[in-house]
């Protein structure tokens, strides 16, 4: 399974299920997602699907920056990992799917629930869909900071923190994760 999550809202923008590990189903999911939103960055793990020439080409042709987690950098994709945990414990582990079609239907229902009904404490108990679609405002999430040194007019060194914020992907400028 592959999914694209908007970092700011935790909204699952697109997903796909396959019984193979080839890149085709991942690229199909990506192309579908890019029809509704173009982020600045798509961050993935280093799986073979995401290092394939076809994946890289699709991302770059969409004018999206490619970003990949470093080896052992689990925190880089913590938001999608948290979604995988929720999906497993709230849906998949509770069900016995007889075939891929049943699994697809169950997962689709869960993602609909996750996006539109399940409130998130990190979103002020709003749903991902309300935040993603702009129905509710949630301040941007700070996803990183770095020190910035500069000299002022008196030639005194000033240190400030520059914060990197995620924004709503549906506006075309969000940071997204795929895994």
N, C-alpha and C positions, 0 to 999 in steps of 0.2 A: 504494500500500500504506500502511496505517496500523497502528501497533502501540502498545500500552500497556505500559510497562516499569516494574517496581517498582525504585525507585532503590537501595534498600538491598541487595537480592539480585541485581539485574540480570535477574530472571525476567521473561520475556515473558508477561504476564498474559492478553493477548488480541491478536488481529491480524485484519486483513481485507484482501483484495485486490480491486481493481476496475479496470476499464478506463476509468473516467470519473473526473472530479474533483469530482463532486457530494458533498454532505455526507451523503447517506443511508447510504452504506456505513460511514462513520466513526461515525455515530450508532448504527448496528446493532452495530458492534464495541463501542462504549462501553456500550450497554445490556447486552450479553452479559457484559462484564467486571464491571459493577456488580451482577450477580446473585451473584457470588462474593466481592466485596470492595468496600468503600466507602472511598476515601481521603479525607483532609482536603482535599487540593489536587490538581488536575489542571493541569499546565503544558503548553502547546502553543506552536507557532510561530504566526505571524499569517496562516496560509493561510486562504483563503476558506471552507474547510470548518469551521474552528474559530472564525471570526468570524460565522458564520451565526446567525440567530435561533434556529433549531432546535437547533443544538449547544449554545448558551448556555442555552437553556431546559432541555434535558435535563440538563446539568451542575447547574444551580441547583436543579431539582426534586429532584435526588438529594442535596441539602444538601452539595454539594462546592464548594469555593472555586475560581473560575476564575482562572487565571494564564496570562499570555501573555508570551513572550519579547519583549524590546525589539528594535528594528530593529538589525541587525548584532550581536546578542548570541549568537553561536554557542555560547559556553560554557554558556548556560542549558540547552541540551539535549544536552550532550556525551555523555551515557550512551546515549541512543537513537541518536545519530549514530555512536557506536562500534559499536553493534549493526548499523546499516545497513552499515557498512564490512565487518564480519565476514560478514554475509549475502551481500554482493556478492562478496567475494574467496574465501569458502569454499564458496559454492553457486552463485549466479546466473551469475557470469562463467565458471564451469566447465561449465555445462550449455547445451544447446540445446533450449529448450522449443518444442514444435510448436504449443501452444495454451495458453489461460489455465488450463484444467484441469490440464495437466501442470505448469505453473508453480505452481499452488496446491498440488499434491501434493508437489512438490520442496521448496517453502518450508515446508510443514507438517512434512515429515520433518526438515528442517534445524532448525526451531524446537524440535522434540522433542529432537533431539540437543543443541542449544544449552542448553536448560533442564535436561536430565536427565543428560547425559554429558560435556559440555565443561567442564572445570574452569577457574576464573578465578583468576588470581594475586591479584587484589584481594580475593578471598573466601577467601584462605588455601588456594587450590587445591581449593575445594569447588565443587559445581555450583550454579547459581542455584536449582534446585528444592529442594535440600537446605536451603539457607538460607531460602528463601521459605516452605517448609512447616515450618520450625522444627526440622528434623532435626539441623542443625548451627548453633551460635551463632557469629555474626560481630559484633564490636562495631559500634555504629551509625556510619555515615559522617557526618563533619562536612561539611555542604554550605554553610556560611556562618558568618560571625562578625561581630559588631559591638561597638564599644566602648560600655560602660555607665558613666556617671559617677554617683556617689552620695556623699552625705556620711555619715560615721560618727558615733558618739555624741560625739566630740570635735570635730565640725564640720570634719574633715579630708576633702578630696575624695579618693575612691578610684576608680580606674579598673579595670574588669574587662572581660573578654571574654565575651560571651554567644554560645554556640555553638548553631546550629540543626542538629538531627540528624534524619536520616530514620529511619523505623522500618519494620517489615514491614507492607506494605499489607494483607495478608490479615487482620491484626488490626484493620483499619479506621482506622489512623491514619498511613498512609504518605504520602510525597510521590511523585507519579508524573509521568511525562513522556509526552506523546503528540506525534508528529510525522508 
